[in-house]
């Protein structure tokens, strides 16, 4: 799954267009490397989002195309 779509489905970022812009600005790191929106997310990847004053770091636990709001937090764990 594309990185921008994963960020939207997991509800880490509210909209896919915003996720795309954040990736293009170089504020998303995957495994400590700057990642583009087209990066293919894999299980176990560590994603760091540098938005606002405090960066958020999560580990990918699940990848799913359709996720309910209640199940979205099960897609990742905060590191």
PDB file of N, CA, C and O in Angstrom, chain B, residues numbered from 101:
ATOM      1  N   UNK B 101       0.850  -1.168   0.000  1.00  0.00           N
ATOM      2  CA  UNK B 101       0.000   0.000   0.000  1.00  0.00           C
ATOM      3  C   UNK B 101       0.901   1.239   0.000  1.00  0.00           C
ATOM      4  O   UNK B 101       1.945   1.258   0.653  1.00  0.00           O
ATOM      5  N   UNK B 102       0.492   2.257  -0.729  1.00  0.00           N
ATOM      6  CA  UNK B 102       1.239   3.508  -0.781  1.00  0.00           C
ATOM      7  C   UNK B 102       1.273   4.181   0.589  1.00  0.00           C
ATOM      8  O   UNK B 102       0.341   4.048   1.382  1.00  0.00           O
ATOM      9  N   UNK B 103       2.342   4.895   0.850  1.00  0.00           N
ATOM     10  CA  UNK B 103       2.525   5.552   2.141  1.00  0.00           C
ATOM     11  C   UNK B 103       1.428   6.570   2.418  1.00  0.00           C
ATOM     12  O   UNK B 103       0.892   6.602   3.526  1.00  0.00           O
ATOM     13  N   UNK B 104       1.080   7.404   1.438  1.00  0.00           N
ATOM     14  CA  UNK B 104       0.051   8.412   1.677  1.00  0.00           C
ATOM     15  C   UNK B 104      -1.302   7.775   1.977  1.00  0.00           C
ATOM     16  O   UNK B 104      -2.057   8.282   2.806  1.00  0.00           O
ATOM     17  N   UNK B 105      -1.607   6.676   1.315  1.00  0.00           N
ATOM     18  CA  UNK B 105      -2.869   5.983   1.569  1.00  0.00           C
ATOM     19  C   UNK B 105      -2.855   5.317   2.949  1.00  0.00           C
ATOM     20  O   UNK B 105      -3.873   5.310   3.642  1.00  0.00           O
ATOM     21  N   UNK B 106      -1.712   4.762   3.348  1.00  0.00           N
ATOM     22  CA  UNK B 106      -1.606   4.150   4.667  1.00  0.00           C
ATOM     23  C   UNK B 106      -1.818   5.192   5.770  1.00  0.00           C
ATOM     24  O   UNK B 106      -2.531   4.935   6.740  1.00  0.00           O
ATOM     25  N   UNK B 107      -1.207   6.349   5.622  1.00  0.00           N
ATOM     26  CA  UNK B 107      -1.353   7.402   6.621  1.00  0.00           C
ATOM     27  C   UNK B 107      -2.811   7.839   6.747  1.00  0.00           C
ATOM     28  O   UNK B 107      -3.277   8.140   7.846  1.00  0.00           O
ATOM     29  N   UNK B 108      -3.518   7.875   5.644  1.00  0.00           N
ATOM     30  CA  UNK B 108      -4.935   8.250   5.663  1.00  0.00           C
ATOM     31  C   UNK B 108      -5.789   7.134   6.262  1.00  0.00           C
ATOM     32  O   UNK B 108      -6.642   7.403   7.107  1.00  0.00           O
ATOM     33  N   UNK B 109      -5.574   5.892   5.842  1.00  0.00           N
ATOM     34  CA  UNK B 109      -6.380   4.766   6.344  1.00  0.00           C
ATOM     35  C   UNK B 109      -6.177   4.521   7.826  1.00  0.00           C
ATOM     36  O   UNK B 109      -7.113   4.134   8.526  1.00  0.00           O
ATOM     37  N   UNK B 110      -4.963   4.743   8.311  1.00  0.00           N
ATOM     38  CA  UNK B 110      -4.679   4.525   9.730  1.00  0.00           C
ATOM     39  C   UNK B 110      -5.087   5.726  10.581  1.00  0.00           C
ATOM     40  O   UNK B 110      -4.972   5.699  11.806  1.00  0.00           O
ATOM     41  N   UNK B 111      -5.560   6.771   9.923  1.00  0.00           N
ATOM     42  CA  UNK B 111      -6.017   8.002  10.593  1.00  0.00           C
ATOM     43  C   UNK B 111      -4.887   8.747  11.290  1.00  0.00           C
ATOM     44  O   UNK B 111      -5.136   9.531  12.206  1.00  0.00           O
ATOM     45  N   UNK B 112      -3.646   8.512  10.865  1.00  0.00           N
ATOM     46  CA  UNK B 112      -2.533   9.301  11.380  1.00  0.00           C
ATOM     47  C   UNK B 112      -2.579  10.714  10.800  1.00  0.00           C
ATOM     48  O   UNK B 112      -2.222  11.684  11.469  1.00  0.00           O
ATOM     49  N   UNK B 113      -3.023  10.815   9.549  1.00  0.00           N
ATOM     50  CA  UNK B 113      -3.256  12.101   8.883  1.00  0.00           C
ATOM     51  C   UNK B 113      -4.664  12.060   8.323  1.00  0.00           C
ATOM     52  O   UNK B 113      -5.103  11.041   7.789  1.00  0.00           O
ATOM     53  N   UNK B 114      -5.371  13.178   8.448  1.00  0.00           N
ATOM     54  CA  UNK B 114      -6.802  13.203   8.167  1.00  0.00           C
ATOM     55  C   UNK B 114      -7.159  12.973   6.694  1.00  0.00           C
ATOM     56  O   UNK B 114      -8.107  12.249   6.391  1.00  0.00           O
ATOM     57  N   UNK B 115      -6.399  13.590   5.780  1.00  0.00           N
ATOM     58  CA  UNK B 115      -6.723  13.473   4.356  1.00  0.00           C
ATOM     59  C   UNK B 115      -5.519  12.983   3.562  1.00  0.00           C
ATOM     60  O   UNK B 115      -4.373  13.240   3.932  1.00  0.00           O
ATOM     61  N   UNK B 116      -5.786  12.279   2.476  1.00  0.00           N
ATOM     62  CA  UNK B 116      -4.701  11.739   1.655  1.00  0.00           C
ATOM     63  C   UNK B 116      -3.917  12.858   0.965  1.00  0.00           C
ATOM     64  O   UNK B 116      -2.703  12.741   0.794  1.00  0.00           O
ATOM     65  N   UNK B 117      -4.592  13.937   0.568  1.00  0.00           N
ATOM     66  CA  UNK B 117      -3.876  15.038  -0.075  1.00  0.00           C
ATOM     67  C   UNK B 117      -2.899  15.696   0.895  1.00  0.00           C
ATOM     68  O   UNK B 117      -1.800  16.085   0.500  1.00  0.00           O
ATOM     69  N   UNK B 118      -3.288  15.820   2.146  1.00  0.00           N
ATOM     70  CA  UNK B 118      -2.385  16.385   3.152  1.00  0.00           C
ATOM     71  C   UNK B 118      -1.218  15.429   3.380  1.00  0.00           C
ATOM     72  O   UNK B 118      -0.075  15.867   3.507  1.00  0.00           O
ATOM     73  N   UNK B 119      -1.497  14.138   3.433  1.00  0.00           N
ATOM     74  CA  UNK B 119      -0.437  13.134   3.593  1.00  0.00           C
ATOM     75  C   UNK B 119       0.555  13.221   2.431  1.00  0.00           C
ATOM     76  O   UNK B 119       1.766  13.112   2.625  1.00  0.00           O
ATOM     77  N   UNK B 120       0.029  13.418   1.236  1.00  0.00           N
ATOM     78  CA  UNK B 120       0.873  13.549   0.047  1.00  0.00           C
ATOM     79  C   UNK B 120       1.755  14.787   0.148  1.00  0.00           C
ATOM     80  O   UNK B 120       2.942  14.726  -0.173  1.00  0.00           O
ATOM     81  N   UNK B 121       1.192  15.909   0.590  1.00  0.00           N
ATOM     82  CA  UNK B 121       1.954  17.151   0.718  1.00  0.00           C
ATOM     83  C   UNK B 121       3.039  17.024   1.790  1.00  0.00           C
ATOM     84  O   UNK B 121       4.155  17.512   1.609  1.00  0.00           O
ATOM     85  N   UNK B 122       2.710  16.371   2.900  1.00  0.00           N
ATOM     86  CA  UNK B 122       3.684  16.189   3.978  1.00  0.00           C
ATOM     87  C   UNK B 122       4.842  15.320   3.489  1.00  0.00           C
ATOM     88  O   UNK B 122       5.999  15.603   3.799  1.00  0.00           O
ATOM     89  N   UNK B 123       4.547  14.282   2.740  1.00  0.00           N
ATOM     90  CA  UNK B 123       5.597  13.423   2.180  1.00  0.00           C
ATOM     91  C   UNK B 123       6.474  14.208   1.201  1.00  0.00           C
ATOM     92  O   UNK B 123       7.699  14.083   1.227  1.00  0.00           O
ATOM     93  N   UNK B 124       5.853  15.009   0.346  1.00  0.00           N
ATOM     94  CA  UNK B 124       6.609  15.798  -0.630  1.00  0.00           C
ATOM     95  C   UNK B 124       7.503  16.830   0.050  1.00  0.00           C
ATOM     96  O   UNK B 124       8.554  17.185  -0.484  1.00  0.00           O
ATOM     97  N   UNK B 125       7.095  17.316   1.226  1.00  0.00           N
ATOM     98  CA  UNK B 125       7.888  18.293   1.965  1.00  0.00           C
ATOM     99  C   UNK B 125       9.052  17.641   2.716  1.00  0.00           C
ATOM    100  O   UNK B 125       9.872  18.341   3.312  1.00  0.00           O
ATOM    101  N   UNK B 126       9.130  16.305   2.691  1.00  0.00           N
ATOM    102  CA  UNK B 126      10.231  15.595   3.343  1.00  0.00           C
ATOM    103  C   UNK B 126      10.064  15.460   4.842  1.00  0.00           C
ATOM    104  O   UNK B 126      11.049  15.287   5.560  1.00  0.00           O
ATOM    105  N   UNK B 127       8.826  15.536   5.331  1.00  0.00           N
ATOM    106  CA  UNK B 127       8.574  15.465   6.766  1.00  0.00           C
ATOM    107  C   UNK B 127       8.154  14.083   7.236  1.00  0.00           C
ATOM    108  O   UNK B 127       7.766  13.913   8.392  1.00  0.00           O
ATOM    109  N   UNK B 128       8.226  13.085   6.347  1.00  0.00           N
ATOM    110  CA  UNK B 128       7.897  11.708   6.727  1.00  0.00           C
ATOM    111  C   UNK B 128       9.118  10.840   6.479  1.00  0.00           C
ATOM    112  O   UNK B 128       9.653  10.792   5.371  1.00  0.00           O
ATOM    113  N   UNK B 129       9.551  10.153   7.534  1.00  0.00           N
ATOM    114  CA  UNK B 129      10.677   9.239   7.437  1.00  0.00           C
ATOM    115  C   UNK B 129      10.181   7.813   7.620  1.00  0.00           C
ATOM    116  O   UNK B 129       9.357   7.546   8.494  1.00  0.00           O
ATOM    117  N   UNK B 130      10.678   6.906   6.806  1.00  0.00           N
ATOM    118  CA  UNK B 130      10.387   5.483   6.971  1.00  0.00           C
ATOM    119  C   UNK B 130      11.722   4.793   7.174  1.00  0.00           C
ATOM    120  O   UNK B 130      12.608   4.855   6.321  1.00  0.00           O
ATOM    121  N   UNK B 131      11.852   4.135   8.316  1.00  0.00           N
ATOM    122  CA  UNK B 131      13.113   3.484   8.685  1.00  0.00           C
ATOM    123  C   UNK B 131      14.274   4.479   8.615  1.00  0.00           C
ATOM    124  O   UNK B 131      15.354   4.155   8.123  1.00  0.00           O
ATOM    125  N   UNK B 132      14.036   5.685   9.112  1.00  0.00           N
ATOM    126  CA  UNK B 132      15.009   6.774   9.230  1.00  0.00           C
ATOM    127  C   UNK B 132      15.502   7.308   7.894  1.00  0.00           C
ATOM    128  O   UNK B 132      16.593   7.873   7.821  1.00  0.00           O
ATOM    129  N   UNK B 133      14.711   7.138   6.831  1.00  0.00           N
ATOM    130  CA  UNK B 133      15.038   7.702   5.525  1.00  0.00           C
ATOM    131  C   UNK B 133      13.818   8.471   5.027  1.00  0.00           C
ATOM    132  O   UNK B 133      12.684   8.037   5.226  1.00  0.00           O
ATOM    133  N   UNK B 134      14.051   9.614   4.380  1.00  0.00           N
ATOM    134  CA  UNK B 134      12.953  10.398   3.826  1.00  0.00           C
ATOM    135  C   UNK B 134      12.233   9.542   2.786  1.00  0.00           C
ATOM    136  O   UNK B 134      12.864   8.931   1.922  1.00  0.00           O
ATOM    137  N   UNK B 135      10.904   9.508   2.882  1.00  0.00           N
ATOM    138  CA  UNK B 135      10.117   8.649   1.990  1.00  0.00           C
ATOM    139  C   UNK B 135       9.158   9.488   1.157  1.00  0.00           C
ATOM    140  O   UNK B 135       8.628  10.497   1.622  1.00  0.00           O
ATOM    141  N   UNK B 136       8.948   9.060  -0.064  1.00  0.00           N
ATOM    142  CA  UNK B 136       7.973   9.706  -0.937  1.00  0.00           C
ATOM    143  C   UNK B 136       6.599   9.098  -0.689  1.00  0.00           C
ATOM    144  O   UNK B 136       6.479   8.044  -0.064  1.00  0.00           O
ATOM    145  N   UNK B 137       5.567   9.769  -1.184  1.00  0.00           N
ATOM    146  CA  UNK B 137       4.196   9.300  -1.007  1.00  0.00           C
ATOM    147  C   UNK B 137       3.972   7.949  -1.682  1.00  0.00           C
ATOM    148  O   UNK B 137       3.080   7.201  -1.282  1.00  0.00           O
ATOM    149  N   UNK B 138       4.759   7.633  -2.688  1.00  0.00           N
ATOM    150  CA  UNK B 138       4.584   6.384  -3.432  1.00  0.00           C
ATOM    151  C   UNK B 138       5.313   5.200  -2.794  1.00  0.00           C
ATOM    152  O   UNK B 138       5.255   4.091  -3.327  1.00  0.00           O
ATOM    153  N   UNK B 139       5.995   5.409  -1.668  1.00  0.00           N
ATOM    154  CA  UNK B 139       6.710   4.328  -0.991  1.00  0.00           C
ATOM    155  C   UNK B 139       5.731   3.206  -0.632  1.00  0.00           C
ATOM    156  O   UNK B 139       4.620   3.473  -0.175  1.00  0.00           O
ATOM    157  N   UNK B 140       6.141   1.959  -0.838  1.00  0.00           N
ATOM    158  CA  UNK B 140       5.303   0.796  -0.544  1.00  0.00           C
ATOM    159  C   UNK B 140       5.513   0.373   0.910  1.00  0.00           C
ATOM    160  O   UNK B 140       6.567  -0.160   1.258  1.00  0.00           O
ATOM    161  N   UNK B 141       4.517   0.611   1.751  1.00  0.00           N
ATOM    162  CA  UNK B 141       4.607   0.314   3.185  1.00  0.00           C
ATOM    163  C   UNK B 141       4.579  -1.194   3.408  1.00  0.00           C
ATOM    164  O   UNK B 141       3.777  -1.910   2.810  1.00  0.00           O
ATOM    165  N   UNK B 142       5.484  -1.670   4.294  1.00  0.00           N
ATOM    166  CA  UNK B 142       5.559  -3.094   4.629  1.00  0.00           C
ATOM    167  C   UNK B 142       5.379  -3.268   6.136  1.00  0.00           C
ATOM    168  O   UNK B 142       5.596  -2.331   6.905  1.00  0.00           O
ATOM    169  N   UNK B 143       4.987  -4.453   6.549  1.00  0.00           N
ATOM    170  CA  UNK B 143       4.846  -4.740   7.977  1.00  0.00           C
ATOM    171  C   UNK B 143       6.192  -4.553   8.665  1.00  0.00           C
ATOM    172  O   UNK B 143       7.227  -4.970   8.145  1.00  0.00           O
ATOM    173  N   UNK B 144       6.172  -3.927   9.834  1.00  0.00           N
ATOM    174  CA  UNK B 144       7.392  -3.714  10.594  1.00  0.00           C
ATOM    175  C   UNK B 144       8.103  -2.407  10.306  1.00  0.00           C
ATOM    176  O   UNK B 144       9.042  -2.053  11.019  1.00  0.00           O
ATOM    177  N   UNK B 145       7.679  -1.675   9.275  1.00  0.00           N
ATOM    178  CA  UNK B 145       8.286  -0.379   8.984  1.00  0.00           C
ATOM    179  C   UNK B 145       8.060   0.578  10.152  1.00  0.00           C
ATOM    180  O   UNK B 145       7.024   0.527  10.814  1.00  0.00           O
ATOM    181  N   UNK B 146       9.029   1.443  10.397  1.00  0.00           N
ATOM    182  CA  UNK B 146       8.901   2.474  11.419  1.00  0.00           C
ATOM    183  C   UNK B 146       8.728   3.801  10.698  1.00  0.00           C
ATOM    184  O   UNK B 146       9.603   4.227   9.945  1.00  0.00           O
ATOM    185  N   UNK B 147       7.586   4.456  10.933  1.00  0.00           N
ATOM    186  CA  UNK B 147       7.243   5.708  10.267  1.00  0.00           C
ATOM    187  C   UNK B 147       7.324   6.844  11.280  1.00  0.00           C
ATOM    188  O   UNK B 147       6.741   6.770  12.361  1.00  0.00           O
ATOM    189  N   UNK B 148       8.056   7.895  10.913  1.00  0.00           N
ATOM    190  CA  UNK B 148       8.141   9.087  11.758  1.00  0.00           C
ATOM    191  C   UNK B 148       7.562  10.267  10.991  1.00  0.00           C
ATOM    192  O   UNK B 148       8.002  10.575   9.883  1.00  0.00           O
ATOM    193  N   UNK B 149       6.570  10.926  11.587  1.00  0.00           N
ATOM    194  CA  UNK B 149       5.920  12.075  10.973  1.00  0.00           C
ATOM    195  C   UNK B 149       6.315  13.313  11.764  1.00  0.00           C
ATOM    196  O   UNK B 149       6.081  13.385  12.970  1.00  0.00           O
ATOM    197  N   UNK B 150       6.911  14.282  11.091  1.00  0.00           N
ATOM    198  CA  UNK B 150       7.390  15.488  11.749  1.00  0.00           C
ATOM    199  C   UNK B 150       6.453  16.658  11.446  1.00  0.00           C
ATOM    200  O   UNK B 150       6.797  17.566  10.690  1.00  0.00           O
ATOM    201  N   UNK B 151       5.279  16.618  12.042  1.00  0.00           N
ATOM    202  CA  UNK B 151       4.311  17.708  11.901  1.00  0.00           C
ATOM    203  C   UNK B 151       4.105  18.336  13.269  1.00  0.00           C
ATOM    204  O   UNK B 151       4.035  17.628  14.274  1.00  0.00           O
ATOM    205  N   UNK B 152       4.007  19.651  13.316  1.00  0.00           N
ATOM    206  CA  UNK B 152       3.797  20.313  14.594  1.00  0.00           C
ATOM    207  C   UNK B 152       5.074  20.359  15.408  1.00  0.00           C
ATOM    208  O   UNK B 152       6.177  20.317  14.865  1.00  0.00           O
ATOM    209  N   UNK B 153       4.908  20.446  16.726  1.00  0.00           N
ATOM    210  CA  UNK B 153       6.074  20.597  17.601  1.00  0.00           C
ATOM    211  C   UNK B 153       6.689  19.270  18.019  1.00  0.00           C
ATOM    212  O   UNK B 153       7.869  19.215  18.366  1.00  0.00           O
ATOM    213  N   UNK B 154       5.900  18.198  17.988  1.00  0.00           N
ATOM    214  CA  UNK B 154       6.383  16.910  18.481  1.00  0.00           C
ATOM    215  C   UNK B 154       6.244  15.852  17.389  1.00  0.00           C
ATOM    216  O   UNK B 154       5.135  15.615  16.911  1.00  0.00           O
ATOM    217  N   UNK B 155       7.342  15.209  16.982  1.00  0.00           N
ATOM    218  CA  UNK B 155       7.229  14.152  15.962  1.00  0.00           C
ATOM    219  C   UNK B 155       6.527  12.914  16.520  1.00  0.00           C
ATOM    220  O   UNK B 155       6.627  12.606  17.708  1.00  0.00           O
ATOM    221  N   UNK B 156       5.820  12.216  15.643  1.00  0.00           N
ATOM    222  CA  UNK B 156       5.115  10.993  16.008  1.00  0.00           C
ATOM    223  C   UNK B 156       5.825   9.827  15.326  1.00  0.00           C
ATOM    224  O   UNK B 156       6.049   9.856  14.116  1.00  0.00           O
ATOM    225  N   UNK B 157       6.176   8.809  16.096  1.00  0.00           N
ATOM    226  CA  UNK B 157       6.851   7.630  15.552  1.00  0.00           C
ATOM    227  C   UNK B 157       5.989   6.406  15.821  1.00  0.00           C
ATOM    228  O   UNK B 157       5.604   6.143  16.960  1.00  0.00           O
ATOM    229  N   UNK B 158       5.686   5.651  14.752  1.00  0.00           N
ATOM    230  CA  UNK B 158       4.841   4.457  14.871  1.00  0.00           C
ATOM    231  C   UNK B 158       5.478   3.291  14.128  1.00  0.00           C
ATOM    232  O   UNK B 158       6.283   3.487  13.218  1.00  0.00           O
ATOM    233  N   UNK B 159       5.109   2.074  14.527  1.00  0.00           N
ATOM    234  CA  UNK B 159       5.531   0.850  13.844  1.00  0.00           C
ATOM    235  C   UNK B 159       4.302   0.236  13.178  1.00  0.00           C
ATOM    236  O   UNK B 159       3.248   0.121  13.803  1.00  0.00           O
ATOM    237  N   UNK B 160       4.434  -0.151  11.932  1.00  0.00           N
ATOM    238  CA  UNK B 160       3.331  -0.721  11.165  1.00  0.00           C
ATOM    239  C   UNK B 160       3.063  -2.144  11.639  1.00  0.00           C
ATOM    240  O   UNK B 160       3.955  -2.993  11.619  1.00  0.00           O
ATOM    241  N   UNK B 161       1.817  -2.400  12.069  1.00  0.00           N
ATOM    242  CA  UNK B 161       1.423  -3.736  12.526  1.00  0.00           C
ATOM    243  C   UNK B 161       0.506  -4.438  11.530  1.00  0.00           C
ATOM    244  O   UNK B 161       0.492  -5.666  11.452  1.00  0.00           O
ATOM    245  N   UNK B 162      -0.260  -3.655  10.769  1.00  0.00           N
ATOM    246  CA  UNK B 162      -1.206  -4.245   9.820  1.00  0.00           C
ATOM    247  C   UNK B 162      -1.387  -3.297   8.646  1.00  0.00           C
ATOM    248  O   UNK B 162      -1.226  -2.083   8.777  1.00  0.00           O
ATOM    249  N   UNK B 163      -1.722  -3.866   7.508  1.00  0.00           N
ATOM    250  CA  UNK B 163      -2.011  -3.089   6.309  1.00  0.00           C
ATOM    251  C   UNK B 163      -3.357  -3.564   5.786  1.00  0.00           C
ATOM    252  O   UNK B 163      -3.541  -4.748   5.502  1.00  0.00           O
ATOM    253  N   UNK B 164      -4.295  -2.632   5.662  1.00  0.00           N
ATOM    254  CA  UNK B 164      -5.633  -2.997   5.217  1.00  0.00           C
ATOM    255  C   UNK B 164      -6.206  -1.881   4.353  1.00  0.00           C
ATOM    256  O   UNK B 164      -6.042  -0.700   4.658  1.00  0.00           O
ATOM    257  N   UNK B 165      -6.883  -2.269   3.268  1.00  0.00           N
ATOM    258  CA  UNK B 165      -7.467  -1.293   2.349  1.00  0.00           C
ATOM    259  C   UNK B 165      -8.663  -0.570   2.962  1.00  0.00           C
ATOM    260  O   UNK B 165      -8.803   0.642   2.802  1.00  0.00           O
ATOM    261  N   UNK B 166      -9.524  -1.305   3.662  1.00  0.00           N
ATOM    262  CA  UNK B 166     -10.738  -0.725   4.241  1.00  0.00           C
ATOM    263  C   UNK B 166     -10.712  -0.941   5.753  1.00  0.00           C
ATOM    264  O   UNK B 166     -10.679  -2.071   6.239  1.00  0.00           O
ATOM    265  N   UNK B 167     -10.727   0.180   6.480  1.00  0.00           N
ATOM    266  CA  UNK B 167     -10.611   0.114   7.928  1.00  0.00           C
ATOM    267  C   UNK B 167     -11.673   1.019   8.544  1.00  0.00           C
ATOM    268  O   UNK B 167     -11.889   2.142   8.090  1.00  0.00           O
ATOM    269  N   UNK B 168     -12.329   0.513   9.582  1.00  0.00           N
ATOM    270  CA  UNK B 168     -13.275   1.357  10.305  1.00  0.00           C
ATOM    271  C   UNK B 168     -12.499   2.257  11.264  1.00  0.00           C
ATOM    272  O   UNK B 168     -11.337   2.002  11.579  1.00  0.00           O
ATOM    273  N   UNK B 169     -13.159   3.301  11.714  1.00  0.00           N
ATOM    274  CA  UNK B 169     -12.512   4.238  12.629  1.00  0.00           C
ATOM    275  C   UNK B 169     -12.053   3.537  13.909  1.00  0.00           C
ATOM    276  O   UNK B 169     -10.992   3.855  14.445  1.00  0.00           O
ATOM    277  N   UNK B 170     -12.839   2.597  14.392  1.00  0.00           N
ATOM    278  CA  UNK B 170     -12.514   1.873  15.626  1.00  0.00           C
ATOM    279  C   UNK B 170     -11.285   0.973  15.444  1.00  0.00           C
ATOM    280  O   UNK B 170     -10.514   0.782  16.384  1.00  0.00           O
ATOM    281  N   UNK B 171     -11.102   0.427  14.256  1.00  0.00           N
ATOM    282  CA  UNK B 171      -9.996  -0.499  13.993  1.00  0.00           C
ATOM    283  C   UNK B 171      -8.727   0.183  13.507  1.00  0.00           C
ATOM    284  O   UNK B 171      -7.689  -0.468  13.395  1.00  0.00           O
ATOM    285  N   UNK B 172      -8.784   1.470  13.217  1.00  0.00           N
ATOM    286  CA  UNK B 172      -7.634   2.176  12.629  1.00  0.00           C
ATOM    287  C   UNK B 172      -6.424   2.168  13.556  1.00  0.00           C
ATOM    288  O   UNK B 172      -5.293   2.044  13.084  1.00  0.00           O
ATOM    289  N   UNK B 173      -6.633   2.298  14.848  1.00  0.00           N
ATOM    290  CA  UNK B 173      -5.495   2.343  15.775  1.00  0.00           C
ATOM    291  C   UNK B 173      -4.789   0.997  15.899  1.00  0.00           C
ATOM    292  O   UNK B 173      -3.668   0.938  16.403  1.00  0.00           O
ATOM    293  N   UNK B 174      -5.420  -0.076  15.452  1.00  0.00           N
ATOM    294  CA  UNK B 174      -4.793  -1.403  15.499  1.00  0.00           C
ATOM    295  C   UNK B 174      -3.796  -1.603  14.359  1.00  0.00           C
ATOM    296  O   UNK B 174      -3.085  -2.607  14.329  1.00  0.00           O
ATOM    297  N   UNK B 175      -3.739  -0.661  13.429  1.00  0.00           N
ATOM    298  CA  UNK B 175      -2.826  -0.772  12.295  1.00  0.00           C
ATOM    299  C   UNK B 175      -1.398  -0.395  12.661  1.00  0.00           C
ATOM    300  O   UNK B 175      -0.472  -0.684  11.904  1.00  0.00           O
ATOM    301  N   UNK B 176      -1.204   0.251  13.821  1.00  0.00           N
ATOM    302  CA  UNK B 176       0.117   0.704  14.201  1.00  0.00           C
ATOM    303  C   UNK B 176       0.262   0.722  15.707  1.00  0.00           C
ATOM    304  O   UNK B 176      -0.728   0.668  16.436  1.00  0.00           O
ATOM    305  N   UNK B 177       1.510   0.798  16.176  1.00  0.00           N
ATOM    306  CA  UNK B 177       1.770   1.005  17.611  1.00  0.00           C
ATOM    307  C   UNK B 177       2.721   2.189  17.722  1.00  0.00           C
ATOM    308  O   UNK B 177       3.652   2.326  16.928  1.00  0.00           O
ATOM    309  N   UNK B 178       2.484   3.033  18.701  1.00  0.00           N
ATOM    310  CA  UNK B 178       3.345   4.200  18.918  1.00  0.00           C
ATOM    311  C   UNK B 178       4.639   3.730  19.566  1.00  0.00           C
ATOM    312  O   UNK B 178       4.623   2.981  20.542  1.00  0.00           O
ATOM    313  N   UNK B 179       5.750   4.176  19.014  1.00  0.00           N
ATOM    314  CA  UNK B 179       7.064   3.764  19.517  1.00  0.00           C
ATOM    315  C   UNK B 179       7.589   4.836  20.462  1.00  0.00           C
ATOM    316  O   UNK B 179       8.685   4.699  21.006  1.00  0.00           O
TER     317      UNK B 179
END
